[in-house]
Amino acid sequence: MRRRHCNRLPAKPRRLIAQATVPGFIDTSLVPNRAGLDQHATVQRMASDMREASHREGGMTREGLELLGYTKQQIDTFASAARQLANEQAAMT
């Protein structure tokens, strides 16, 4: 006698299950948009990114800045000022 096997379980009445909300720390783990920053904020944020990268990787490359969301124009315009600010901030600590 041949038996039939089915991987399905018997049908159960469906209930709506409350889904968990997205924790607040998720927002802080995403890279914020850098392309829309004004001049002062761009220099400040870029200097901060350069300092963080110097501790993690030993420095920041142009490609690294592009991966963080800076435009090529922002890098050309503000990288020098940001590097100078990052060096000044590093010397103060």
A tleap script that builds the chain and sets N, CA, C and O, in Angstrom:
source leaprc.protein.ff14SB
mol = sequence {
  NMET ARG ARG ARG HIE CYS ASN ARG LEU PRO
  ALA LYS PRO ARG ARG LEU ILE ALA GLN ALA
  THR VAL PRO GLY PHE ILE ASP THR SER LEU
  VAL PRO ASN ARG ALA GLY LEU ASP GLN HIE
  ALA THR VAL GLN ARG MET ALA SER ASP MET
  ARG GLU ALA SER HIE ARG GLU GLY GLY MET
  THR ARG GLU GLY LEU GLU LEU LEU GLY TYR
  THR LYS GLN GLN ILE ASP THR PHE ALA SER
  ALA ALA ARG GLN LEU ALA ASN GLU GLN ALA
  ALA MET CTHR
}
set mol.1.N position { 0.838 -1.165 0.000 }
set mol.1.CA position { 0.000 0.000 0.000 }
set mol.1.C position { 0.896 1.246 0.000 }
set mol.1.O position { 1.835 1.355 0.788 }
set mol.2.N position { 0.593 2.140 -0.867 }
set mol.2.CA position { 1.395 3.341 -1.013 }
set mol.2.C position { 0.835 4.454 -0.138 }
set mol.2.O position { -0.376 4.669 -0.090 }
set mol.3.N position { 1.743 5.172 0.568 }
set mol.3.CA position { 1.294 6.284 1.420 }
set mol.3.C position { 1.671 7.586 0.753 }
set mol.3.O position { 2.706 7.689 0.095 }
set mol.4.N position { 0.845 8.548 0.924 }
set mol.4.CA position { 1.128 9.882 0.416 }
set mol.4.C position { 1.595 10.757 1.570 }
set mol.4.O position { 1.014 10.746 2.656 }
set mol.5.N position { 2.640 11.502 1.317 }
set mol.5.CA position { 3.160 12.423 2.324 }
set mol.5.C position { 2.988 13.844 1.822 }
set mol.5.O position { 3.229 14.152 0.655 }
set mol.6.N position { 2.575 14.676 2.717 }
set mol.6.CA position { 2.367 16.083 2.378 }
set mol.6.C position { 3.102 16.932 3.398 }
set mol.6.O position { 3.020 16.682 4.601 }
set mol.7.N position { 3.803 17.910 2.929 }
set mol.7.CA position { 4.557 18.782 3.824 }
set mol.7.C position { 3.700 19.878 4.436 }
set mol.7.O position { 4.176 20.641 5.277 }
set mol.8.N position { 2.494 19.960 4.038 }
set mol.8.CA position { 1.619 21.009 4.565 }
set mol.8.C position { 0.953 20.560 5.863 }
set mol.8.O position { 0.557 19.407 6.034 }
set mol.9.N position { 0.855 21.499 6.733 }
set mol.9.CA position { 0.120 21.256 7.972 }
set mol.9.C position { -1.345 21.558 7.738 }
set mol.9.O position { -1.694 22.246 6.779 }
set mol.10.N position { -2.195 21.057 8.595 }
set mol.10.CA position { -3.616 21.377 8.433 }
set mol.10.C position { -3.837 22.883 8.528 }
set mol.10.O position { -3.135 23.586 9.255 }
set mol.11.N position { -4.794 23.346 7.801 }
set mol.11.CA position { -5.090 24.778 7.778 }
set mol.11.C position { -5.519 25.250 9.158 }
set mol.11.O position { -6.326 24.615 9.837 }
set mol.12.N position { -4.954 26.382 9.549 }
set mol.12.CA position { -5.317 27.010 10.819 }
set mol.12.C position { -5.940 28.348 10.503 }
set mol.12.O position { -5.615 28.974 9.495 }
set mol.13.N position { -6.832 28.783 11.367 }
set mol.13.CA position { -7.393 30.112 11.131 }
set mol.13.C position { -6.282 31.161 11.248 }
set mol.13.O position { -5.468 31.116 12.171 }
set mol.14.N position { -6.259 32.089 10.316 }
set mol.14.CA position { -5.214 33.112 10.312 }
set mol.14.C position { -5.535 34.219 11.308 }
set mol.14.O position { -6.657 34.720 11.380 }
set mol.15.N position { -4.511 34.581 12.073 }
set mol.15.CA position { -4.633 35.717 12.977 }
set mol.15.C position { -3.616 36.755 12.555 }
set mol.15.O position { -2.529 36.422 12.084 }
set mol.16.N position { -3.969 37.990 12.723 }
set mol.16.CA position { -3.013 39.046 12.457 }
set mol.16.C position { -2.054 39.140 13.630 }
set mol.16.O position { -2.468 39.217 14.787 }
set mol.17.N position { -0.788 39.133 13.319 }
set mol.17.CA position { 0.234 39.199 14.356 }
set mol.17.C position { 0.869 40.581 14.298 }
set mol.17.O position { 1.297 41.040 13.239 }
set mol.18.N position { 0.922 41.222 15.429 }
set mol.18.CA position { 1.514 42.560 15.485 }
set mol.18.C position { 2.997 42.468 15.150 }
set mol.18.O position { 3.718 41.625 15.683 }
set mol.19.N position { 3.436 43.345 14.264 }
set mol.19.CA position { 4.834 43.372 13.862 }
set mol.19.C position { 5.608 44.341 14.748 }
set mol.19.O position { 5.077 45.354 15.204 }
set mol.20.N position { 6.845 44.015 14.975 }
set mol.20.CA position { 7.696 44.872 15.788 }
set mol.20.C position { 7.988 46.166 15.035 }
set mol.20.O position { 8.065 46.177 13.806 }
set mol.21.N position { 8.148 47.237 15.773 }
set mol.21.CA position { 8.499 48.504 15.147 }
set mol.21.C position { 10.009 48.559 14.937 }
set mol.21.O position { 10.761 47.823 15.575 }
set mol.22.N position { 10.434 49.418 14.058 }
set mol.22.CA position { 11.860 49.568 13.780 }
set mol.22.C position { 12.506 50.320 14.941 }
set mol.22.O position { 12.064 51.414 15.290 }
set mol.23.N position { 13.531 49.753 15.534 }
set mol.23.CA position { 14.170 50.438 16.666 }
set mol.23.C position { 14.815 51.746 16.244 }
set mol.23.O position { 15.199 51.914 15.086 }
set mol.24.N position { 14.929 52.656 17.172 }
set mol.24.CA position { 15.493 53.964 16.892 }
set mol.24.C position { 16.959 53.932 16.490 }
set mol.24.O position { 17.422 54.814 15.765 }
set mol.25.N position { 17.703 52.918 16.957 }
set mol.25.CA position { 19.119 52.879 16.621 }
set mol.25.C position { 19.362 52.565 15.147 }
set mol.25.O position { 20.471 52.771 14.653 }
set mol.26.N position { 18.363 52.078 14.446 }
set mol.26.CA position { 18.521 51.805 13.020 }
set mol.26.C position { 18.784 53.110 12.270 }
set mol.26.O position { 19.609 53.145 11.357 }
set mol.27.N position { 18.087 54.181 12.649 }
set mol.27.CA position { 18.304 55.467 11.985 }
set mol.27.C position { 19.739 55.941 12.145 }
set mol.27.O position { 20.292 56.555 11.232 }
set mol.28.N position { 20.341 55.670 13.278 }
set mol.28.CA position { 21.708 56.130 13.492 }
set mol.28.C position { 22.720 55.253 12.780 }
set mol.28.O position { 23.874 55.652 12.617 }
set mol.29.N position { 22.312 54.069 12.352 }
set mol.29.CA position { 23.252 53.198 11.659 }
set mol.29.C position { 23.295 53.476 10.164 }
set mol.29.O position { 24.192 52.990 9.476 }
set mol.30.N position { 22.356 54.238 9.656 }
set mol.30.CA position { 22.351 54.576 8.242 }
set mol.30.C position { 23.236 55.781 7.984 }
set mol.30.O position { 23.362 56.659 8.838 }
set mol.31.N position { 23.844 55.825 6.821 }
set mol.31.CA position { 24.701 56.952 6.457 }
set mol.31.C position { 23.811 58.131 6.074 }
set mol.31.O position { 23.011 58.020 5.145 }
set mol.32.N position { 23.939 59.261 6.776 }
set mol.32.CA position { 23.097 60.407 6.434 }
set mol.32.C position { 23.481 60.991 5.077 }
set mol.32.O position { 24.620 60.850 4.630 }
set mol.33.N position { 22.541 61.635 4.439 }
set mol.33.CA position { 22.768 62.243 3.139 }
set mol.33.C position { 23.754 63.391 3.276 }
set mol.33.O position { 23.562 64.287 4.098 }
set mol.34.N position { 24.807 63.364 2.475 }
set mol.34.CA position { 25.821 64.411 2.548 }
set mol.34.C position { 25.802 65.318 1.327 }
set mol.34.O position { 26.394 66.397 1.351 }
set mol.35.N position { 25.138 64.901 0.273 }
set mol.35.CA position { 25.136 65.686 -0.964 }
set mol.35.C position { 24.368 66.996 -0.810 }
set mol.35.O position { 24.650 67.955 -1.528 }
set mol.36.N position { 23.420 67.057 0.093 }
set mol.36.CA position { 22.596 68.255 0.239 }
set mol.36.C position { 23.021 69.206 1.337 }
set mol.36.O position { 22.286 70.140 1.658 }
set mol.37.N position { 24.185 68.993 1.919 }
set mol.37.CA position { 24.626 69.852 3.011 }
set mol.37.C position { 25.094 71.202 2.490 }
set mol.37.O position { 25.576 71.311 1.363 }
set mol.38.N position { 24.945 72.237 3.328 }
set mol.38.CA position { 25.483 73.546 2.937 }
set mol.38.C position { 27.003 73.549 3.143 }
set mol.38.O position { 27.573 72.562 3.606 }
set mol.39.N position { 27.647 74.653 2.799 }
set mol.39.CA position { 29.114 74.708 2.798 }
set mol.39.C position { 29.716 74.418 4.173 }
set mol.39.O position { 30.607 73.580 4.307 }
set mol.40.N position { 29.221 75.114 5.181 }
set mol.40.CA position { 29.775 74.953 6.530 }
set mol.40.C position { 29.542 73.526 7.037 }
set mol.40.O position { 30.452 72.900 7.579 }
set mol.41.N position { 28.336 73.025 6.861 }
set mol.41.CA position { 28.018 71.674 7.326 }
set mol.41.C position { 28.819 70.616 6.571 }
set mol.41.O position { 29.195 69.592 7.142 }
set mol.42.N position { 29.078 70.863 5.291 }
set mol.42.CA position { 29.871 69.917 4.500 }
set mol.42.C position { 31.286 69.820 5.037 }
set mol.42.O position { 31.816 68.721 5.201 }
set mol.43.N position { 31.900 70.956 5.312 }
set mol.43.CA position { 33.270 70.957 5.832 }
set mol.43.C position { 33.309 70.279 7.200 }
set mol.43.O position { 34.203 69.475 7.465 }
set mol.44.N position { 32.358 70.591 8.064 }
set mol.44.CA position { 32.311 69.994 9.393 }
set mol.44.C position { 32.145 68.480 9.313 }
set mol.44.O position { 32.879 67.739 9.966 }
set mol.45.N position { 31.187 68.022 8.517 }
set mol.45.CA position { 30.896 66.587 8.401 }
set mol.45.C position { 32.047 65.843 7.728 }
set mol.45.O position { 32.401 64.738 8.137 }
set mol.46.N position { 32.627 66.450 6.699 }
set mol.46.CA position { 33.735 65.810 5.998 }
set mol.46.C position { 34.944 65.694 6.926 }
set mol.46.O position { 35.631 64.672 6.919 }
set mol.47.N position { 35.208 66.722 7.717 }
set mol.47.CA position { 36.315 66.663 8.677 }
set mol.47.C position { 36.069 65.569 9.704 }
set mol.47.O position { 36.990 64.840 10.071 }
set mol.48.N position { 34.841 65.454 10.162 }
set mol.48.CA position { 34.501 64.398 11.109 }
set mol.48.C position { 34.688 63.018 10.490 }
set mol.48.O position { 35.214 62.109 11.131 }
set mol.49.N position { 34.255 62.867 9.243 }
set mol.49.CA position { 34.426 61.589 8.550 }
set mol.49.C position { 35.897 61.259 8.355 }
set mol.49.O position { 36.295 60.100 8.469 }
set mol.50.N position { 36.705 62.267 8.063 }
set mol.50.CA position { 38.142 62.049 7.885 }
set mol.50.C position { 38.795 61.608 9.189 }
set mol.50.O position { 39.648 60.721 9.192 }
set mol.51.N position { 38.398 62.223 10.289 }
set mol.51.CA position { 38.960 61.847 11.593 }
set mol.51.C position { 38.554 60.431 11.977 }
set mol.51.O position { 39.377 59.661 12.472 }
set mol.52.N position { 37.289 60.082 11.753 }
set mol.52.CA position { 36.831 58.726 12.067 }
set mol.52.C position { 37.578 57.698 11.229 }
set mol.52.O position { 37.979 56.650 11.734 }
set mol.53.N position { 37.766 58.002 9.934 }
set mol.53.CA position { 38.464 57.073 9.053 }
set mol.53.C position { 39.934 56.940 9.434 }
set mol.53.O position { 40.523 55.872 9.271 }
set mol.54.N position { 40.528 58.015 9.939 }
set mol.54.CA position { 41.939 57.927 10.329 }
set mol.54.C position { 42.114 56.976 11.510 }
set mol.54.O position { 43.149 56.320 11.626 }
set mol.55.N position { 41.124 56.896 12.378 }
set mol.55.CA position { 41.197 55.965 13.508 }
set mol.55.C position { 40.915 54.536 13.066 }
set mol.55.O position { 41.540 53.600 13.563 }
set mol.56.N position { 39.979 54.359 12.136 }
set mol.56.CA position { 39.605 53.018 11.678 }
set mol.56.C position { 40.584 52.446 10.666 }
set mol.56.O position { 41.066 51.324 10.820 }
set mol.57.N position { 40.875 53.224 9.630 }
set mol.57.CA position { 41.591 52.694 8.482 }
set mol.57.C position { 42.934 53.369 8.236 }
set mol.57.O position { 43.698 52.928 7.377 }
set mol.58.N position { 43.226 54.415 8.964 }
set mol.58.CA position { 44.474 55.128 8.751 }
set mol.58.C position { 44.348 56.329 7.834 }
set mol.58.O position { 45.327 57.048 7.634 }
set mol.59.N position { 43.192 56.565 7.279 }
set mol.59.CA position { 42.996 57.719 6.407 }
set mol.59.C position { 41.773 57.560 5.525 }
set mol.59.O position { 41.121 56.517 5.505 }
set mol.60.N position { 41.481 58.636 4.791 }
set mol.60.CA position { 40.304 58.647 3.919 }
set mol.60.C position { 40.758 58.928 2.497 }
set mol.60.O position { 41.572 59.818 2.255 }
set mol.61.N position { 40.227 58.168 1.573 }
set mol.61.CA position { 40.524 58.383 0.161 }
set mol.61.C position { 39.373 59.128 -0.499 }
set mol.61.O position { 38.291 59.273 0.071 }
set mol.62.N position { 39.634 59.593 -1.709 }
set mol.62.CA position { 38.593 60.259 -2.488 }
set mol.62.C position { 37.416 59.303 -2.736 }
set mol.62.O position { 36.253 59.696 -2.648 }
set mol.63.N position { 37.738 58.063 -3.043 }
set mol.63.CA position { 36.689 57.059 -3.277 }
set mol.63.C position { 35.886 56.806 -2.009 }
set mol.63.O position { 34.677 56.580 -2.068 }
set mol.64.N position { 36.555 56.843 -0.869 }
set mol.64.CA position { 35.858 56.672 0.402 }
set mol.64.C position { 34.862 57.786 0.656 }
set mol.64.O position { 33.763 57.544 1.155 }
set mol.65.N position { 35.252 59.021 0.308 }
set mol.65.CA position { 34.324 60.150 0.457 }
set mol.65.C position { 33.139 60.004 -0.490 }
set mol.65.O position { 32.007 60.324 -0.125 }
set mol.66.N position { 33.392 59.526 -1.693 }
set mol.66.CA position { 32.287 59.315 -2.635 }
set mol.66.C position { 31.344 58.232 -2.128 }
set mol.66.O position { 30.128 58.345 -2.284 }
set mol.67.N position { 31.891 57.188 -1.524 }
set mol.67.CA position { 31.042 56.129 -0.972 }
set mol.67.C position { 30.182 56.625 0.185 }
set mol.67.O position { 29.095 56.102 0.430 }
set mol.68.N position { 30.670 57.625 0.888 }
set mol.68.CA position { 29.883 58.193 1.990 }
set mol.68.C position { 28.775 59.118 1.494 }
set mol.68.O position { 27.918 59.528 2.277 }
set mol.69.N position { 28.781 59.450 0.211 }
set mol.69.CA position { 27.690 60.249 -0.344 }
set mol.69.C position { 28.054 61.664 -0.730 }
set mol.69.O position { 27.172 62.447 -1.082 }
set mol.70.N position { 29.324 62.016 -0.674 }
set mol.70.CA position { 29.736 63.338 -1.123 }
set mol.70.C position { 29.795 63.349 -2.649 }
set mol.70.O position { 30.149 62.348 -3.273 }
set mol.71.N position { 29.451 64.467 -3.230 }
set mol.71.CA position { 29.560 64.600 -4.678 }
set mol.71.C position { 31.010 64.934 -5.042 }
set mol.71.O position { 31.787 65.372 -4.193 }
set mol.72.N position { 31.359 64.723 -6.302 }
set mol.72.CA position { 32.718 65.036 -6.753 }
set mol.72.C position { 33.000 66.525 -6.614 }
set mol.72.O position { 34.121 66.926 -6.300 }
set mol.73.N position { 31.983 67.336 -6.849 }
set mol.73.CA position { 32.150 68.783 -6.709 }
set mol.73.C position { 32.417 69.154 -5.249 }
set mol.73.O position { 33.271 69.996 -4.975 }
set mol.74.N position { 31.700 68.538 -4.317 }
set mol.74.CA position { 31.943 68.806 -2.902 }
set mol.74.C position { 33.372 68.415 -2.515 }
set mol.74.O position { 34.050 69.142 -1.789 }
set mol.75.N position { 33.812 67.272 -3.004 }
set mol.75.CA position { 35.167 66.810 -2.670 }
set mol.75.C position { 36.208 67.777 -3.217 }
set mol.75.O position { 37.147 68.151 -2.515 }
set mol.76.N position { 36.036 68.183 -4.481 }
set mol.76.CA position { 36.989 69.120 -5.086 }
set mol.76.C position { 37.019 70.448 -4.340 }
set mol.76.O position { 38.082 71.042 -4.165 }
set mol.77.N position { 35.854 70.910 -3.902 }
set mol.77.CA position { 35.748 72.229 -3.295 }
set mol.77.C position { 36.146 72.247 -1.823 }
set mol.77.O position { 36.827 73.173 -1.382 }
set mol.78.N position { 35.730 71.236 -1.056 }
set mol.78.CA position { 35.839 71.320 0.395 }
set mol.78.C position { 36.833 70.366 1.041 }
set mol.78.O position { 37.053 70.457 2.249 }
set mol.79.N position { 37.441 69.458 0.291 }
set mol.79.CA position { 38.326 68.458 0.912 }
set mol.79.C position { 39.532 69.105 1.590 }
set mol.79.O position { 39.938 68.680 2.671 }
set mol.80.N position { 40.094 70.109 0.972 }
set mol.80.CA position { 41.272 70.764 1.557 }
set mol.80.C position { 40.924 71.437 2.884 }
set mol.80.O position { 41.649 71.288 3.868 }
set mol.81.N position { 39.821 72.174 2.909 }
set mol.81.CA position { 39.397 72.843 4.148 }
set mol.81.C position { 39.026 71.820 5.221 }
set mol.81.O position { 39.322 72.010 6.400 }
set mol.82.N position { 38.383 70.746 4.805 }
set mol.82.CA position { 37.993 69.714 5.763 }
set mol.82.C position { 39.223 69.010 6.328 }
set mol.82.O position { 39.273 68.716 7.522 }
set mol.83.N position { 40.206 68.741 5.489 }
set mol.83.CA position { 41.438 68.105 5.959 }
set mol.83.C position { 42.150 68.988 6.970 }
set mol.83.O position { 42.649 68.502 7.985 }
set mol.84.N position { 42.195 70.285 6.695 }
set mol.84.CA position { 42.829 71.223 7.617 }
set mol.84.C position { 42.080 71.256 8.947 }
set mol.84.O position { 42.699 71.246 10.011 }
set mol.85.N position { 40.747 71.296 8.888 }
set mol.85.CA position { 39.947 71.298 10.113 }
set mol.85.C position { 40.125 69.996 10.886 }
set mol.85.O position { 40.226 70.013 12.112 }
set mol.86.N position { 40.163 68.873 10.182 }
set mol.86.CA position { 40.356 67.580 10.847 }
set mol.86.C position { 41.709 67.527 11.549 }
set mol.86.O position { 41.818 67.012 12.662 }
set mol.87.N position { 42.731 68.058 10.897 }
set mol.87.CA position { 44.055 68.091 11.539 }
set mol.87.C position { 44.070 68.990 12.758 }
set mol.87.O position { 44.694 68.655 13.765 }
set mol.88.N position { 43.387 70.137 12.683 }
set mol.88.CA position { 43.310 71.048 13.838 }
set mol.88.C position { 42.564 70.385 14.998 }
set mol.88.O position { 42.983 70.483 16.151 }
set mol.89.N position { 41.454 69.709 14.681 }
set mol.89.CA position { 40.675 69.044 15.723 }
set mol.89.C position { 41.452 67.900 16.348 }
set mol.89.O position { 41.358 67.663 17.552 }
set mol.90.N position { 42.221 67.190 15.530 }
set mol.90.CA position { 43.031 66.080 16.056 }
set mol.90.C position { 44.132 66.608 16.969 }
set mol.90.O position { 44.481 65.961 17.956 }
set mol.91.N position { 44.678 67.775 16.648 }
set mol.91.CA position { 45.736 68.357 17.474 }
set mol.91.C position { 45.197 68.847 18.810 }
set mol.91.O position { 45.933 68.880 19.796 }
set mol.92.N position { 43.926 69.227 18.859 }
set mol.92.CA position { 43.323 69.726 20.086 }
set mol.92.C position { 43.025 68.605 21.071 }
set mol.92.O position { 42.944 68.851 22.274 }
set mol.93.N position { 42.864 67.397 20.592 }
set mol.93.CA position { 42.513 66.293 21.500 }
set mol.93.C position { 43.709 65.555 21.990 }
set mol.93.O position { 43.575 64.603 22.759 }
savepdb mol mol.pdb
quit
